[in-house]
Amino acid sequence: MQQSGKAAVHKRRTLRFDEWADVIVDVERLADRGYERVGEHSLGQNCNHLAVVLEGALDGFPMRWSRPMQWMARILVLPRMLKHKPTGLRVNSPAFARQDRPVDDAVGVERLRKAIERFNAPDAEYVDHLVFGKLSRDQWKHQQLWHCEHHLSFLIPN
């Protein structure tokens, strides 16, 4: 169920996902019970955005930060993400990952589920991260779990 508008009294949730199953449980609960938004995007839009980035980890990204910017991001931002801590940064999504159009919640959830399956496959091979460059499998996992925590924190379950 898609809710419109922003929640008036709620703040963002604090989430911690240790495994991909935690993400699936959360998005299914939001889809089943409904939610309020404290950000601009619906569950479908958030899930679609997360799926685009997971798919990019496998298929490649249409852009990449410069090496000096990647180096700075690896030192200043990545360690906080890998510990599942807020970064305090506000960065606009690159054009290829923006979600400006409505996405049905069920469609977004299903795309995210499929992207997680591909990303988490034992034989999955990842490209360099568009912001952080070369990451290990474990670094990719925790950075992307952090990414899910960040975006899904804007949706408050009913």
C-alpha positions in Angstrom: 0.0 0.0 0.0 1.5 3.3 -1.1 1.0 6.3 1.2 1.2 9.8 -0.1 2.7 12.8 1.5 5.0 13.1 4.5 4.4 12.0 8.0 3.8 15.1 10.2 5.1 13.9 13.5 7.5 11.0 12.9 11.3 11.2 12.6 13.3 8.7 10.6 13.8 5.2 11.9 17.1 3.9 13.1 17.7 0.6 11.3 20.4 -2.0 11.4 20.4 -4.7 8.8 23.0 -7.4 9.3 21.8 -9.8 6.6 19.8 -9.4 3.4 16.9 -11.3 4.9 16.5 -8.4 7.4 16.0 -6.1 4.4 13.4 -8.3 2.8 11.5 -8.7 6.1 11.4 -4.9 6.5 10.2 -4.1 3.0 7.6 -6.8 3.1 6.3 -5.5 6.4 6.1 -2.0 4.9 4.3 -3.3 1.9 1.8 -5.4 3.9 1.0 -2.9 6.7 1.5 0.4 5.0 3.7 3.2 6.0 4.1 6.9 6.3 6.9 8.8 4.5 9.2 11.3 6.2 11.1 11.7 3.0 10.1 12.3 -0.6 10.0 8.7 -2.0 7.6 5.8 -1.7 8.5 2.3 -0.8 8.4 1.4 -4.5 10.7 4.3 -5.4 13.2 3.5 -2.6 13.3 -0.2 -3.4 13.8 0.6 -7.1 16.7 2.9 -6.3 18.3 0.3 -4.1 17.9 -2.3 -6.8 19.4 0.0 -9.5 22.6 0.3 -7.3 22.8 -3.4 -6.5 22.4 -4.2 -10.2 25.1 -1.7 -11.0 27.5 -3.5 -8.7 27.2 -6.5 -11.0 26.5 -4.9 -14.4 28.6 -1.7 -14.1 27.7 1.9 -13.5 27.4 4.6 -16.3 29.6 6.9 -14.3 32.3 7.0 -11.6 33.8 9.5 -9.3 37.4 10.6 -10.0 40.2 8.8 -8.3 41.0 11.7 -5.9 37.3 11.9 -4.9 37.1 8.1 -4.4 40.2 8.2 -2.3 38.7 10.9 -0.1 35.4 9.1 0.2 37.2 5.8 1.1 39.0 7.6 4.0 36.2 9.9 5.2 32.9 8.1 4.5 33.4 4.4 3.9 34.6 3.5 7.4 31.4 4.9 9.0 29.2 3.1 6.5 31.0 -0.3 7.1 30.2 0.2 10.8 26.5 1.0 9.9 26.8 4.6 11.3 25.3 7.8 9.8 27.7 9.8 7.7 26.1 13.2 8.1 26.4 13.8 4.3 23.7 14.8 1.9 24.6 13.7 -1.6 22.2 13.8 -4.5 21.8 10.4 -6.3 23.4 10.3 -9.7 20.9 10.7 -12.6 20.9 7.0 -13.5 19.7 6.1 -9.9 17.2 9.0 -9.3 13.5 8.0 -8.7 11.5 10.9 -10.1 8.6 8.9 -11.4 6.1 6.9 -9.3 6.9 3.2 -8.8 4.3 0.8 -7.6 5.4 -0.6 -4.2 4.9 -4.3 -5.2 7.0 -3.7 -8.4 9.8 -2.0 -6.4 9.9 -4.7 -3.7 10.0 -7.4 -6.3 12.8 -5.7 -8.2 14.8 -5.3 -5.0 14.2 -8.9 -4.1 15.6 -10.1 -7.4 18.6 -7.7 -7.2 19.4 -9.0 -3.7 19.3 -12.6 -5.0 21.7 -11.7 -7.8 24.0 -9.6 -5.6 24.1 -12.2 -2.9 24.8 -15.2 -5.2 27.9 -17.1 -4.2 29.4 -16.6 -7.7 28.5 -12.9 -8.0 31.4 -10.7 -9.2 31.3 -7.0 -8.5 32.6 -4.1 -10.5 34.4 -1.2 -8.8 32.0 1.0 -6.7 31.2 4.3 -8.4 32.1 6.2 -5.2 34.6 4.0 -3.3 36.4 2.1 -6.1 37.5 -1.5 -5.4 35.7 -3.1 -2.5 35.8 -6.6 -1.1 32.7 -8.8 -1.1 32.2 -8.1 2.6 32.7 -4.3 2.1 30.2 -4.3 -0.7 27.7 -6.2 1.5 27.9 -3.9 4.4 28.0 -0.7 2.4 24.9 -1.8 0.5 23.1 -2.9 3.8 23.9 0.6 5.1 22.5 2.0 1.9 19.3 0.1 2.5 19.2 1.3 6.2 19.5 4.9 5.0 16.8 4.9 2.4 14.3 2.7 4.3 14.7 4.8 7.4 12.5 7.4 5.7 9.5 5.0 5.8 7.6 4.6 9.1 5.6 1.4 9.4 1.9 1.8 10.3 
